Amino acid sequence: TTVSVPKDSVRDFQDHLSTVRIAGTNWDKLCTAVVPWLIPALVGFLTATSGSLVEVAADLLNQLRFGFCTSNILRGPETCVNWTTWGEFGMNPFFAYITVSVLFAITSALLVWAFAPTARGSGIPEVKTILGGFVMKDVLEMKTLVVKVIGLSLSVSSGMALGKEGPLVHVACCWANWCSKLSKRYVENESKRREVISTAAAAGVSVAFGTPLGGVLFSYEEVSTIFTNTIMTRAFFAAVVAALSLRWWDPTGTGKLTMFEAHFVEMPAFEEYPFFILLGVVGGILGAIFVHANITISANRADGTPFRKRVHIVVEVALLALITAITSWPSEFTRGMSSATIRSLFQTCGRPHEESIDMTRLCDPNTGESVLGTEILMSLGIAAGLRFLQMSCTFGTGVPCGLFVPSLYTGACIGRAAGVMVAALNSHYHFTTNTINPGVYAMIGAASVLGGVCRVTISLVVIMFGLTNALQLIVPFMLALITAKVVGDLFSEGIYDAVIVLRGYPYLHEPGEESFGTACEDIMDTKIQCLNSEVTTFGEVKKIINETPHGGLPLVTSSTDHTLLGYIHTARLKSHLETASHSALVTDETPVVFKKKLLGAPADALNLSKFVDTTVLSVPPEMPLAQIHCIFWRLGVKLVLIAKNGRLCGMITKKSFVDHMMESHHGHGDGHKKASTESLDDCEGGLSAPLLAGQK
């Protein structure tokens, strides 16, 4: 179904705001003012709690791939005095590593397959579609939330090439959907609920990266369709509460929100900026390659394909986990958690850092300088290539999985390798007097690849600053990310938009600068159900309303005069008819009219004119589709009626317009075959042959 923002706004005012202002008590007025802030705060706290649970559980379970604590199974090697590796226990470490990894992945896949299939993947494409004005069943329900949290903990700890950051946005939106049920105002209003979901997306990113401002910008730039100043303020409030709650829980035990904090003394030299731009180019190209590869793989393993008929989705996950574990074991760069390796790649040799960060492979212990040479370049190149292939196959499989961390990992390896090469060049040619810091290049490379994959810019700059605490790198981040986006857009769209197209979600993108060669009359539906305002009976109207699968019907003057009078929303009328049918004064033969003044109307006729929406939007058939696109995008309406000289001649729904845009995008239907524009001659007897009228 489709959401109508103008309709929901009017309904919210009539059912809640106006009632409270006129007849509400002081308590009612206080609740009306506080609840819109209380729900985002609650969402922020619950999201931080869920994120902390996933962080602690994933870290603990991941350690079981290498050993266990004999005195307390819930302790890791850092806090356990009796830590025993699988080799010391008498098992082959390689076999134990693979077995535990595959077991975690299978458990996660079974939970998703058996209880909540909508918990698979990152959930961001689904959230974008919901915020775009469409309803998706089960995506934000409680069972999806529970399976998402448990399955995410297991899939991350399995060592597969995935991250938890994207799915945390989905988790936050699930909490928003649940918290909205605490208020009748949000339960009964889809548009108001989407305002809370927009704020939740900001809270999810705030928990994932510890950056409240980055969360607000991500919700605005990537997820939300309608983002007013009110939503922005509440999103920022939810993100701040989420960050404070995360700081209070302190799941990492560091007392910091920054995931990959690094210390730098001097700004990069101006001579290094061309290398940063080059990293942006590489990131854009790799991002486009990833989108193409992942979408191709996902299309070939979708439901109904020959591959899916032969290979169950749980078996697919088991095979991916097995191959990932086998290929990741030989290298120390890929064997452990990706986040730990990223933290090491971002660091500067010879500078103080946390004891938990292992820099032995990257820094010379004798000189304290970065290790140079072909050996480290080979190790980083193999790690980047391997993780890129792994994440291309893993993203979109049957477990909760994100792509932020594997993208950052791939880019960090490439950037660190580039930094090593630039340092070697500088030692030979001395093009700058500044010390070349490979850690800086690792950060720029990480941002470039992630930007090339997702095509986000402003929000990612702030997120990277929040991740690294490297304020002096904002300009290099900007240069690399805008370059990655421009280069990536030359070859493909972003991964989330590509997934939306692949799965056939009805999402309407923001209007671009392209011009349309078609008008409303070329794509409008002309065979539509409609009611007329002539006198009919209560039983006939009730039968029509109960049998129609649509959410509304246009109202015309008569079976011969198709002058548009308005639009009738079937849900409210159906409820009224059910109530009226229990009255002794109303029978199936009771006359019914839809106009306040109708010549010849019986005096005892039931007047239903209050259910006629006369504010429904109508446009002439000659209006260009570019303007219709703006109407659907800016106003959030679910349909537009087409009327010529006041006479109804067609309709365009948001869903049908999205289908047209997708066909146009993929080049189907040369010129888009022009629809019939004959008058509605079959709108007789109050109901025409059904084709399309409103949304289901």
MOZIQUI-V678641 format. One record per backbone hydrogen bond with DSSP energy under -1.0 kcal/mol. NH is the residue of the N-H (numbers start at 1). CO is the residue of the C=O. Records with the same first field share a line. If there is no record, write none. Layout:
NH = CO ; CO
This chain:
3 = 133
5 = 636
8 = 4
9 = 5
10 = 6
11 = 7
12 = 8
13 = 9
14 = 10
15 = 11
16 = 12
17 = 12
18 = 13
20 = 16
21 = 17
22 = 18
23 = 19
24 = 20
29 = 25
30 = 26
31 = 27
32 = 28
33 = 29
34 = 30
35 = 31
37 = 34
38 = 34
39 = 35
41 = 37
42 = 38
43 = 39
44 = 40
45 = 41
46 = 42
47 = 43
48 = 44
49 = 45
50 = 46
51 = 47
52 = 48
53 = 49
54 = 50
55 = 51
56 = 52
57 = 53
58 = 54
59 = 55
60 = 56
61 = 57
62 = 58
63 = 59
65 = 62
66 = 63
67 = 63
68 = 84
70 = 82
75 = 72
80 = 76
84 = 68
86 = 66
89 = 85
91 = 86
96 = 92
97 = 93
98 = 94
99 = 95
100 = 96
101 = 97
102 = 98
103 = 99
104 = 100
105 = 101
106 = 102
107 = 103
108 = 104
109 = 105
110 = 106
111 = 107
112 = 108
113 = 109
114 = 110
115 = 111
119 = 116
120 = 117
121 = 399
127 = 123
128 = 124
129 = 125
130 = 126
131 = 127
132 = 128
133 = 130
134 = 129
135 = 1
145 = 141
146 = 142
147 = 143
148 = 144
149 = 145
150 = 146
151 = 147
152 = 148
153 = 149
154 = 150
155 = 151
156 = 152
157 = 153
159 = 156
162 = 160
163 = 402
168 = 164
169 = 166
170 = 166
171 = 167
172 = 168
173 = 169
174 = 170
175 = 171
176 = 172
177 = 173
178 = 174
179 = 175
180 = 176
181 = 178
182 = 179
183 = 180
187 = 183
188 = 184
193 = 189
194 = 190
195 = 191
196 = 192
197 = 193
198 = 194
199 = 195
200 = 196
201 = 197
202 = 198
203 = 199
204 = 200
205 = 201
206 = 202
207 = 203
208 = 204
209 = 205
210 = 206
215 = 211
216 = 212
217 = 213
218 = 214
219 = 215
220 = 216
221 = 217
222 = 218
223 = 218
224 = 219
232 = 228
233 = 229
234 = 230
235 = 231
236 = 232
237 = 233
238 = 234
239 = 235
240 = 236
241 = 237
242 = 238
243 = 239
244 = 240
245 = 241
246 = 242
247 = 243
248 = 244
249 = 245
250 = 246
260 = 467
262 = 468
272 = 269
273 = 270
276 = 272
277 = 273
278 = 274
279 = 275
280 = 276
281 = 277
282 = 278
283 = 279
284 = 280
285 = 281
286 = 282
287 = 283
288 = 284
289 = 285
290 = 286
291 = 287
292 = 288
293 = 289
294 = 290
295 = 291
296 = 292
297 = 293
298 = 294
299 = 295
300 = 296
305 = 302
309 = 305
310 = 306
311 = 307
316 = 312
317 = 313
318 = 314
319 = 315
320 = 316
321 = 317
322 = 318
323 = 319
324 = 320
325 = 321
326 = 322
327 = 323
328 = 324
329 = 325
335 = 331
341 = 337
342 = 338
343 = 339
344 = 340
345 = 341
346 = 342
347 = 344
351 = 348
357 = 354
363 = 359
364 = 369
368 = 364
371 = 362
377 = 373
378 = 374
379 = 375
380 = 376
381 = 377
382 = 378
383 = 379
384 = 380
385 = 381
386 = 382
387 = 383
388 = 384
389 = 385
390 = 386
391 = 387
392 = 388
393 = 389
394 = 390
395 = 391
397 = 394
401 = 121
402 = 163
407 = 403
408 = 404
409 = 405
410 = 406
411 = 407
412 = 408
413 = 409
414 = 410
415 = 411
416 = 412
417 = 413
418 = 414
419 = 415
420 = 416
421 = 417
422 = 418
423 = 419
424 = 420
425 = 421
426 = 422
427 = 423
429 = 425
430 = 426
440 = 437
441 = 437
442 = 438
443 = 439
444 = 440
445 = 441
446 = 442
447 = 443
448 = 444
449 = 445
450 = 446
451 = 447
452 = 448
453 = 449
454 = 450
455 = 451
461 = 457
462 = 458
463 = 459
464 = 460
465 = 461
466 = 462
467 = 463
468 = 464
469 = 465
473 = 470
474 = 471
477 = 473
478 = 474
479 = 475
480 = 476
481 = 477
482 = 478
483 = 479
484 = 480
485 = 481
486 = 482
487 = 483
488 = 484
489 = 485
491 = 488
492 = 488
495 = 453
498 = 494
499 = 495
500 = 496
501 = 497
502 = 498
503 = 499
505 = 500
507 = 505
520 = 623
521 = 621
522 = 519
523 = 520
524 = 520
525 = 651
528 = 526
531 = 554
533 = 556
536 = 592
538 = 590
539 = 588
541 = 537
542 = 538
543 = 539
544 = 540
545 = 541
546 = 542
547 = 543
548 = 544
551 = 695
553 = 568
555 = 566
556 = 531
557 = 563
558 = 561
564 = 646
565 = 555
566 = 555
567 = 613
568 = 553
570 = 551
573 = 569
574 = 570
575 = 571
576 = 572
577 = 573
578 = 574
579 = 575
580 = 576
581 = 577
582 = 579
583 = 580
586 = 583
590 = 587
592 = 536
593 = 606
601 = 598
605 = 602
606 = 591
608 = 593
611 = 608
612 = 609
613 = 567
614 = 612
619 = 641
623 = 620
625 = 518
628 = 624
629 = 625
630 = 626
631 = 627
632 = 628
633 = 629
634 = 630
635 = 631
640 = 652
641 = 617
642 = 650
643 = 619
644 = 647
647 = 644
648 = 562
649 = 642
650 = 642
651 = 525
652 = 640
654 = 638
657 = 653
658 = 654
659 = 655
660 = 656
661 = 657
662 = 658
663 = 659
664 = 660
665 = 661
666 = 662
668 = 663
672 = 669
681 = 679
683 = 680
684 = 682
687 = 684
